[in-house]
Amino acid sequence: MTVENLFSALQGNGEQIIPLLESPGIRIERIVSNGQPSPPDFWYDQENDEWVALLRGTATLGFADGRMLALKEGDYLLIERHVKHRVEAVSQDAVWLAVHGKAGAKVIFR
């Protein structure tokens, strides 16, 4: 058994997506943004629901329908599959926890 820390090894360039757990019905990732928003004209359009929590920092998510959501530490939301979204702005110290429910799996997000 090894103890890890969600805030360790945060230095580096570019966004880091680190898988923490993956099983047939769910995938959990730690994401360190390091101040990088999504590339221009890029949209996430995912096959699975994504529950995302901002653990550290601030961020603004943009949606294809024009909505913008400002997030602060501790905020979380469910982004349903095929809802196009992007990271418009994000602080240098942003750390996210993302939980992806796989299509067809019985995963309940609250």
Summary of the structure (lengths in Angstrom):
residues: 110
radius of gyration: 13.8
end to end distance: 29.1
largest distance: 45.3
contacts: 269
relative contact order: 0.31
helix: 0%
strand: 45%
